[in-house]
Amino acid sequence: MSSEGAKYLDVPCSADAPPAVSFAAAFRFWLKLGFISFGGPAGQISIMHQELVENRRWISEQRFLHALNFCMLLPGPEAQQLATYIGWLMHKRWGGIVAGALFVLPSLFILVLLSWLYIAFGELTVVAGLFYGIKPAVTAIVLQAAHRIGMRALKNAWLWSIAVAAFVAIFAINLPFPLIVAAAAIAGYVGGKLAPEKFTAGGAHSKGKQHFGPALIDDDTPTPPHAVFSWTGLAGVIVAGALLWAAPMSILILTWGWDHAYTQMAWFFTKAALLTFGGAYAVLPYVYQGAVTQYGWLSATQMMDGLALGETTPGPLIMVVAFVGFVGGYLKALLGPDALFLSGALAALLVTWFTFLPSFLFIMAGGPLIESTHKDLKFTAPLMAITAAVVGVILNLALFFGYHVLWPTGFQGRFDWISALIALAAALALFKLQRKVTHVIAVSACIGLLVKILGFA
């Protein structure tokens, strides 16, 4: 890569702005993020905001939220797409590919290892104990994310009303997430017409800019040449994406045929990738129905155990598909009885490829269009409203986690007071003591392991 490609823009920074970030420095950060991105999308977005907006000042809050709102509209894991977007904005397409890939690869390797331990050696006290402590901490992390985003995004009564309405819609009425997003966008568009001052990002974010200082990609930083929309660039992305999907699919069909489990996994998870509006929880029923009921790749109990693994490992929650693929490939012995691990690992790799490929294409194709709208009220007002709605949705997710952690067998069952204490301690560490997410996860895991060893749970 050239020296120009190793920096974001050739725009001179002010004396107070951070220096240009090299590709190598960005690579190290994205690799680190891949190993510490616990807490699902809410926790991961919170980590990225703290690192990229507050601490490193690589991107301003306004540009960060504008990119996040775009990712919320897309099918696929929004946190991984946000990392891809920012990496692409800073270091062109290779920057986006590296950022997005490193967000996923550590989770893939960890899940393959844990899936193998799970399916080959059965119940492990050590693993069960670690998970027992991490689950309550994840609840506190998601709650903190709702608080952090809410404090930044809910600047007036209009946005608060949208957040409350979104919470009621998903918690009480159980409306699908895409419908909530669409309603929020319409409310923002109408609100931008009736009360534009309430949906103007600049005023809302000026305080944040004074607090965090000038950013490398600031509110007024010009869009870099590689992020400017062109029909040629869009056509190139579409052609490349078609080839990257068709080549491995053709190899699978030619090698094993259309009806083979590997080929069906590739096709099934391609469809799943295009249906993941609203994050992993919106698509899990579809994955459950296909993987358990239709194809029989794994059992219902194994699917639930895979979800627990996905919740408590770094990376996007939708990475549970790697567990589904591994268990299906291992149990079906798709490469023969003497290559069980390889059978599962290949299946996990395939489903990960076909699940995440569309996310990269959406960012590379749509990013230039979004970059041209970050100062246009008719675009920013709906996106600000979506951010407000997301606060309500994240709060609902925190309650969902809390319910399943504190009442593991339902409200009619026993209350898990040990998990409640761990969650309370984690919340205290995050909110009051301002501890890092990774530290909270580590300590909570150790506590959970100790509780299991001593037989208290």
C-alpha positions in Angstrom: 0.0 0.0 0.0 1.2 3.5 -0.9 1.9 6.2 1.7 -1.3 7.9 0.6 -3.3 4.8 1.1 -1.9 4.4 4.6 -3.5 7.7 5.7 -7.0 9.1 5.8 -7.2 11.9 3.3 -4.6 14.5 2.4 -6.5 17.1 4.4 -4.3 18.9 6.9 -5.4 18.5 10.5 -5.4 21.2 13.1 -2.9 21.3 15.9 -5.4 19.7 18.3 -6.6 17.0 15.9 -5.0 13.5 16.2 -2.4 12.6 13.6 -3.1 10.5 10.5 -3.6 6.9 11.3 -1.4 4.4 9.4 -2.9 1.2 8.0 -0.8 -0.8 10.4 -2.0 1.1 13.4 -5.6 0.6 12.2 -5.0 -3.1 11.6 -3.8 -3.5 15.2 -6.9 -1.8 16.6 -9.3 -3.8 14.5 -7.5 -7.0 15.6 -7.9 -6.0 19.2 -11.5 -5.1 18.7 -12.2 -8.5 17.3 -11.1 -10.1 20.7 -12.9 -7.6 23.0 -16.2 -7.1 21.2 -18.4 -8.7 23.9 -21.9 -7.7 24.7 -23.7 -8.2 21.4 -24.3 -5.3 19.0 -25.1 -2.8 21.8 -22.0 -3.5 23.7 -19.8 -3.6 20.6 -21.1 -0.3 19.4 -20.5 1.2 22.8 -16.9 -0.1 22.7 -16.3 1.4 19.3 -17.8 4.7 20.3 -15.6 4.9 23.4 -12.5 3.9 21.5 -12.9 5.7 18.1 -14.9 8.8 19.1 -13.9 9.5 22.7 -10.4 8.1 23.2 -8.7 8.1 19.8 -10.9 10.7 18.0 -10.6 9.0 14.7 -14.1 10.0 13.8 -16.5 12.6 15.2 -19.7 11.6 17.0 -21.9 13.0 14.2 -20.2 11.1 11.5 -20.1 8.0 13.7 -23.9 8.1 14.4 -24.6 8.9 10.7 -22.7 5.7 9.7 -24.4 3.7 12.5 -27.9 4.7 11.4 -27.1 3.5 7.8 -25.9 0.2 9.2 -29.1 -0.1 11.2 -31.1 0.0 8.0 -29.2 -2.9 6.4 -29.7 -6.6 6.8 -26.8 -8.1 8.7 -24.8 -7.4 11.9 -24.8 -3.7 12.3 -21.7 -3.5 14.6 -19.6 -5.5 12.1 -20.9 -3.3 9.3 -20.1 -0.1 11.3 -16.5 -1.3 11.7 -16.3 -2.1 8.0 -17.7 1.4 7.1 -15.2 3.2 9.3 -12.3 1.1 8.1 -13.4 1.8 4.5 -13.7 5.5 5.1 -10.2 5.7 6.6 -8.3 3.3 4.3 -10.3 2.6 1.3 -11.7 -0.9 0.4 -8.9 -2.8 1.9 -9.4 -0.9 5.1 -13.0 -1.9 5.2 -12.3 -5.5 4.4 -9.7 -5.8 7.1 -11.9 -4.0 9.7 -14.9 -6.2 8.9 -12.9 -9.4 8.6 -11.0 -8.9 11.9 -14.3 -8.2 13.6 -15.4 -11.8 12.7 -12.4 -14.0 12.5 -11.4 -14.2 16.2 -15.0 -15.1 17.0 -15.0 -17.8 14.2 -11.8 -19.4 15.6 -13.0 -19.3 19.2 -16.4 -20.7 18.3 -14.9 -23.5 16.2 -12.7 -24.5 19.2 -15.6 -24.2 21.7 -18.0 -26.0 19.4 -15.5 -28.9 19.1 -15.1 -29.1 22.9 -18.8 -29.0 23.3 -19.7 -31.7 20.8 -16.7 -33.9 21.4 -16.3 -33.8 25.2 -19.8 -33.0 26.4 -20.6 -30.8 29.4 -17.5 -29.1 30.8 -17.7 -27.6 34.3 -15.0 -25.0 33.4 -16.9 -23.8 30.3 -20.3 -23.8 32.1 -18.9 -21.9 35.0 -17.3 -19.2 32.8 -20.6 -18.8 30.9 -22.5 -18.6 34.1 -20.6 -15.6 35.2 -20.5 -13.9 31.8 -24.2 -13.9 31.1 -25.2 -11.5 33.9 -22.3 -9.3 32.9 -23.6 -9.2 29.3 -27.0 -7.9 30.7 -25.2 -5.0 32.5 -23.1 -4.3 29.4 -26.2 -4.0 27.1 -28.0 -1.8 29.7 -24.9 0.5 29.8 -25.0 0.7 26.0 -28.6 1.8 26.1 -27.7 4.5 28.6 -24.6 5.7 26.8 -26.4 6.0 23.4 -29.5 7.4 25.0 -27.5 10.2 26.7 -26.0 11.2 23.4 -29.0 10.7 21.1 -32.0 11.7 23.1 -31.5 15.5 23.1 -35.2 16.6 23.3 -38.8 15.5 24.0 -39.3 14.6 20.3 -36.5 12.0 20.3 -37.4 10.8 23.8 -41.0 10.2 22.5 -39.7 8.1 19.6 -37.5 6.0 21.9 -40.4 5.3 24.3 -42.7 4.5 21.4 -40.1 2.1 20.0 -39.7 0.3 23.4 -43.5 -0.1 23.8 -43.8 -1.3 20.2 -41.2 -4.1 20.6 -41.7 -5.0 24.3 -45.5 -4.8 24.6 -46.8 -5.1 21.0 -44.0 -7.3 19.7 -43.8 -5.4 16.4 -41.0 -6.5 14.1 -37.8 -4.4 14.1 -37.9 -3.4 10.4 -41.4 -1.9 11.0 -40.1 0.0 14.0 -37.2 1.4 12.0 -39.5 2.4 9.1 -41.9 4.1 11.5 -39.1 6.0 13.2 -37.7 7.1 9.8 -41.1 8.5 8.8 -41.5 10.2 12.2 -38.0 11.7 11.7 -38.8 12.9 8.2 -42.1 14.5 9.4 -40.4 16.0 12.5 -37.6 17.4 10.3 -40.3 19.3 8.4 -42.3 20.5 11.4 -39.5 21.2 13.9 -36.1 21.1 12.0 -34.2 22.5 15.0 -35.1 19.3 16.9 -33.5 17.1 14.3 -30.4 19.1 13.4 -27.4 17.0 14.2 -24.9 19.9 14.4 -26.5 21.4 17.4 -27.0 18.2 19.2 -23.4 17.1 18.7 -21.6 20.4 19.2 -21.2 19.6 22.9 -19.8 16.3 22.2 -17.2 17.8 19.9 -16.1 20.3 22.5 -15.8 17.5 25.0 -13.9 15.0 22.9 -11.9 17.5 20.8 -11.4 17.7 17.0 -11.5 14.3 15.3 -9.5 13.1 12.4 -12.7 12.5 10.4 -14.6 15.5 11.8 -18.0 16.9 11.1 -16.7 19.2 8.4 -14.0 16.9 7.0 -14.5 16.5 3.2 -15.5 13.1 1.8 -12.3 11.4 0.5 -12.1 10.7 -3.2 -12.5 7.0 -2.8 -15.8 7.5 -0.9 -17.4 9.7 -3.6 -20.2 7.9 -5.5 -19.6 6.8 -9.0 -21.6 4.4 -11.3 -18.3 2.7 -12.2 -17.4 2.0 -8.6 -20.9 0.7 -7.9 -20.7 -1.6 -10.9 -17.3 -2.9 -9.8 -18.7 -3.8 -6.3 -21.6 -5.6 -7.8 -19.5 -7.6 -10.2 -16.9 -8.5 -7.5 -19.7 -9.5 -5.1 -21.4 -11.7 -7.7 -18.1 -13.5 -8.4 -17.2 -13.9 -4.7 -20.6 -15.6 -4.2 -20.8 -17.6 -7.4 -17.3 -19.0 -7.4 -17.5 -21.0 -4.1 -21.1 -21.9 -4.7 -20.1 -23.4 -8.1 -17.3 -25.3 -6.5 -19.7 -26.8 -4.0 -22.2 -27.8 -6.6 -19.6 -29.3 -8.9 -17.9 -31.2 -6.1 -20.8 -32.5 -4.1 -24.0 -31.6 -5.9 -26.9 -29.3 -5.1 -28.5 -31.6 -2.5 -25.3 -32.0 -0.4 -25.4 -30.5 3.1 -22.5 -28.1 2.4 -24.3 -26.7 -0.7 -27.5 -26.4 1.2 -25.8 -24.7 4.1 -24.3 -22.1 1.6 -27.7 -21.5 0.0 -29.6 -21.4 3.3 -27.3 -18.9 5.0 -27.2 -16.7 1.9 -30.9 -16.3 2.3 -30.6 -15.8 6.1 -28.0 -13.0 5.5 -30.6 -11.1 3.5 -33.3 -11.5 6.1 -31.3 -10.3 9.2 -33.0 -6.9 9.5 -33.1 -6.0 13.1 -30.0 -8.0 14.1 -29.4 -11.6 15.1 -32.5 -12.1 17.3 -34.8 -11.2 14.3 -33.3 -14.0 12.2 -32.8 -16.7 14.9 -36.3 -18.1 14.5 -35.6 -18.5 10.8 -32.2 -20.2 11.4 -33.8 -22.4 14.1 -36.6 -23.5 11.8 -34.2 -24.3 8.9 -31.3 -25.8 10.8 -33.3 -27.8 13.3 -36.7 -28.6 11.8 -36.1 -28.6 8.0 -32.5 -29.9 7.7 -31.9 -31.6 11.0 -28.3 -30.3 11.2 -28.6 -30.1 15.0 -31.1 -30.5 17.8 -33.2 -27.8 19.5 -31.1 -28.2 22.7 -27.9 -27.9 20.8 -29.3 -24.7 19.1 -30.0 -23.1 22.4 -26.5 -24.1 23.7 -25.0 -22.5 20.5 -26.9 -19.3 21.3 -25.4 -19.2 24.7 -21.9 -19.6 23.1 -22.7 -16.8 20.7 -23.9 -14.5 23.5 -20.7 -15.0 25.5 -18.0 -14.9 22.9 -16.6 -11.8 21.2 -18.0 -10.9 17.8 -21.5 -10.5 16.3 -24.2 -12.7 17.9 -25.1 -14.0 14.5 -21.8 -15.9 14.6 -24.0 -18.6 16.2 -24.3 -19.7 12.6 -20.7 -21.0 12.9 -21.7 -23.2 15.7 -24.7 -24.5 13.7 -22.4 -25.2 10.7 -19.7 -26.9 12.8 -22.2 -29.2 14.7 -24.0 -30.0 11.5 -20.8 -30.9 9.6 -19.4 -32.8 12.6 -22.5 -34.9 13.4 -23.2 -35.6 9.7 -19.5 -36.6 9.2 -19.6 -34.8 5.8 -16.0 -35.6 5.0 -16.1 -39.1 6.5 -15.8 -40.6 10.0 -12.0 -40.0 10.1 -12.3 -36.3 9.6 -15.0 -35.1 11.9 -13.2 -31.9 13.1 -12.4 -31.0 9.5 -16.0 -31.7 8.5 -17.3 -29.3 11.1 -14.6 -26.6 10.6 -15.2 -26.5 6.8 -19.0 -26.1 7.4 -18.4 -23.3 9.9 -16.1 -21.5 7.4 -18.7 -21.9 4.6 -21.7 -20.6 6.6 -19.6 -17.7 7.9 -18.5 -16.7 4.3 -22.0 -16.8 2.9 -23.5 -15.0 6.0 -21.1 -12.1 6.0 -20.3 -11.5 2.3 -23.5 -9.4 1.7 -22.5 -7.1 4.6 -19.3 -6.1 3.0 -21.0 -5.5 -0.3 -23.7 -3.4 1.2 -21.1 -1.1 2.8 -18.9 -0.8 -0.3 -21.9 -0.2 -2.5 -24.0 2.1 -0.3 -21.2 3.9 1.7 -20.6 6.5 -1.1 -24.3 7.4 -1.2 -24.5 7.8 2.6 -21.3 9.9 2.7 -23.0 12.4 0.4 -25.9 12.9 2.9 -24.3 13.6 6.3 -25.2 17.3 6.1 -28.6 17.0 4.4 -31.5 17.4 6.9 -33.9 15.3 4.9 -31.6 12.4 5.4 -30.2 13.2 8.9 -33.6 13.8 10.5 -34.9 10.2 9.7 -31.5 8.7 10.8 -31.5 10.6 14.1 -35.0 9.3 14.7 -33.8 5.8 14.0 -31.0 6.2 16.6 -33.7 7.3 19.1 -35.8 4.2 18.3 -32.7 2.0 18.7 -32.3 3.2 22.3 -35.7 1.7 23.1 -34.9 -1.5 21.2 -31.6 -1.9 23.1 -33.4 -1.4 26.4 -35.8 -4.2 25.5 -32.8 -6.4 24.7 -31.3 -5.7 28.1 -34.6 -6.8 29.7 -34.7 -9.9 27.5 -31.2 -10.9 28.7 -32.1 -10.1 32.3 -35.2 -12.2 32.3 -33.4 -15.3 30.9 -30.5 -14.9 33.3 -32.4 -14.2 36.5 -35.3 -16.6 35.8 -33.6 -19.3 33.7 -36.7 -21.6 33.9 -39.3 -18.8 33.6 -41.1 -16.6 36.1 -42.7 -19.7 37.7 -39.2 -21.0 38.4 -36.7 -20.0 41.0 -35.0 -16.6 41.0 -31.2 -16.9 40.4 -30.0 -14.6 43.2 -26.3 -15.3 42.4 -26.7 -14.1 38.8 -28.5 -11.1 40.1 -25.6 -10.2 42.4 -23.1 -10.7 39.5 -25.2 -8.5 37.3 -25.5 -5.8 40.0 -21.7 -5.9 40.6 -21.1 -5.6 36.8 -23.5 -2.7 36.5 -21.7 -1.0 39.4 -18.3 -1.5 37.9 -19.5 -0.1 34.5 -21.7 2.8 35.6 -20.0 3.9 38.8 -16.4 2.8 38.7 -16.1 3.3 34.9 -14.3 -0.1 34.4 -13.5 -1.4 31.0 -15.9 -4.0 29.5 -13.1 -6.5 29.1 -12.2 -6.3 32.8 -15.8 -6.7 33.8 -16.2 -9.8 31.5 -13.0 -11.4 32.9 -13.9 -10.9 36.6 -17.5 -12.0 36.1 -16.2 -15.2 34.3 -13.9 -16.0 37.2 -16.7 -15.5 39.7 -19.0 -17.8 37.7 -16.3 -20.5 37.5 -15.8 -20.3 41.3 -19.5 -20.5 41.9 -19.8 -23.6 39.7 -16.7 -25.3 41.3 -18.1 -24.7 44.8 -21.5 -26.1 43.8 -23.6 -23.0 44.5 -25.2 -23.1 41.1 
